[in-house]
Amino acid sequence: MAKVLSKNHPLLTDDIYESIKSLLMDHVILPGERVSIDALARDLKVSQTPIREALARLEADELVVRKPLTGYSATQVLTFKELLDLYEFRFLNEQKAIELATKKLTIDGEKKLKAELATVKKIPPGSKYKAYRFVSEHDARFHQLIFQLSGNSFMESAFLKTHCHLHLFRLSPTTSEVRNLALKEHGDIVKAMASRDIKLARTAMLTHLVNSRERILPFLLEMP
């Protein structure tokens, strides 16, 4: 397994989780590669217990998988078909979610959407997880918020189980320019919802999702 950068200070559980996640997202630990608990504990200068706790969380994120006798391995990235299937799921569910959310949108809900947009003020350059982590987290929160505002907990639960933003960013970390385009589209979605125009909101969401898919496809086609 690739060498993990050592730390000169004790790490908290969340730090360990994020450190290992970074290795997975940046493909330092390659898709399908075995994850050595001993090596991680040694390089991060911690015991095996927090490493195992972090790996259990990453298994829930579907970034690693645990197999009997062999231990943990990094999951594979999405295949071409899986990517298309994921977006088909998103086209169906997120357009319906935004329709319901726009129909039910309150002043408080509108404030929550605008507050979430305000969490991202500047996009740093770079394609590593450290550079885009907070954008990925915003992206996931933004789309989840729309599901919450729709009032349909089953749709929200189905969306969360895809872990789609982690897997899409792992497949294609993109550039700061592309991330800025996605954030602009988030702004367009909020404007459409704030106008209470359901058709406009559905169109804004569909445009965003189609653009997102088209931005990612070239990365997948270039992979061996």
N, C-alpha and C positions, 0 to 999 in steps of 0.2 A: 504494500500500500504506500502511496505517496507520503512523504514526510509532512508532519503537521508542525506548524510554527509553535514554538514553546512560548509560555507566558512566564513573566517574572513575578506574578502575584497570584494569590488564590483566586479561583474563579467561582462565581456563584452558579447555581444550577441553570439559570436562564442563560448565563454566559456560555456555559458548556454546550447547551442545546444550540445556541446560535453559532458557536464555533464549528460544531460538527455539521450543522446545516449549511454553513458557508462552504465547507469542503465538498458537500454534495452538490450544491447549486452551481459552484464554479468548476465542477468535474475534476477537482483534485482527487477525490474518490470517484472513480469512473463508474458509469452505469453498469450494473452487474458485478462490480468488484466486491470482494469480501471485505467486511469492516472488522478490523482487529481491535477488540476492546483493550487488550494489553497495550498495543501501540498508542492508542488514543490516551489511555490513562498515563502512560509514560511521558508522552509529548506534552500533554496539558498539565502534567504534574498534579494529578488528582488520583483518588482511589477509583476502583472500578465501579463503585456504587453509583456515583453521579453520572458516569458514562452510560451505565445501563438504564438509568432513569431517562436520560436524554434520548437514547436510542428507542425507548418505548414510546416517547412522544413523537419521534420521527417516524416510527412505524405507523402511528395513528395518522400522520401526515401523508403516509404512503410514499415516503422518500427512501425508506429501507424496508426490507422484509426479513422476517426471522424464519429460518428453516430448521427442522429437527436435526441435531448432530452437527450441522455446519455453521450455525449461528446466523449473524446478520450479514446481509449484502445490500448494496445500493440497488434500488429498483431501476428498471430500464426507463428511458425517456419514452414519451408518447410516440407511437407509430403514426404513419400518415393517415391510416384509417381511423385510429383512435382520435387523432386531432379533428378530423372531419366529423366524427360522431359526437365529440364533445361540443363542437360549435353548433351542430344541429340541435343538441339538447339545449344549449344556451339560447339559440334563436327562438325556440318554442317557449321556454320557461321565462326568459327575461323580458320578452315582449309582453307576455301576459302579466308578469309581475309589475312592470312599469305602468301598464294599463290600469291595474287595480290600485297601485300606489298613487297615481295621478288623480284617479277618481276620488280617493279617500284623503288626499293630501290636506293637512291642516297647516296653520301658520307655524306651529311647533315643528312639524315634520319638515317644512321648507327651511326653517332655521337650522335643523340638524344637517340637511343636505349641504347648505352653504357653509356650515361650520366644518364639515368634512373636507370640502374643497379647500378651505383655508389652511388645512394641516400641511399642505404641500405648497411651499412658496418658491423654492429654488431647486432646480434639477442639477445635481452634480454630474460631471462627465465620468465616463468609465463604464465598463461592461461587467465588472465584478459585483458579486452579491452585496458587498459593503456599500457600493455606490448606488445600487437601485433598491436596496432592502426596504427603505421607508416608502418608496413609490409602490412597490409590490404590496406592502401592507395596507397602504391607502386604497389601492385598487380593490383589494379584497373587501375592505370595510365599506367602500362606496357601494359596491354591487350588493353586498349583504344588507346594507341599510335600505336599499330599494325593496328587497324582499321583505324586510321587516315592516316597511311602510305599506306593503301590499296587504298585510294582515293574514297571509297564508303561511302558517308555520311549516306545513308539509313541503311546500315549494322551497322555502328557505333551507330546510333540513336536507333536501335532495341536492340543492346547490352546494351547500357546505361539504357534503360528502365527496364532491368531485375534487376538492383541493385544487381547483383549476388554475388559480393564479400562481401558486407555487410551481405547478408542472409546466405552465406556459412560459414563465420566466426562466425556469431551468432549461427548457428547450431553446429559448431564444431570449437572452438577457436584453437585447436591443441596445440602442444608443440613446443619449440624452435628447437628441432631436426627436426621435420616435416617441420617447416617453412624454415629451412636451405635447406632441400631437394627441396622444391618448388623454392627457389631462385637459386639453382644450375641448375634446369631445365630451368629457365628463361635465365641463361647464355648459356645453350646449344641451346636454340632457337635463341638467338642473333648470336651465332657462325654460326649456319646453315644459317641464313639469310645473314650474312656477306659473306658467301661463294657463295652466289647467286645460291645455289642449291635448287630449288623449292621443289623437292621431299624430300630432307633431312629436309627442313624447315617444310613441312607438317607433316612429321614423328615426328619431335621434338615437335611440338604443340600437336599432337594427344597423344603422350606418356605423356606429361605433364598433359593433361586433363584427361586421363584415370587414371593416378596415383592420381590426385587430387580427382577424384570421389571415388577411392578405399580407400583413406585415410579418407574420410568423412563417408562412408557407415557404418562402425562399430559404430560410435557415434549415428547415426540415429536408428540403430537396437537395441541399448541399451535403447533408450528412451521408457517410458511407453506408 
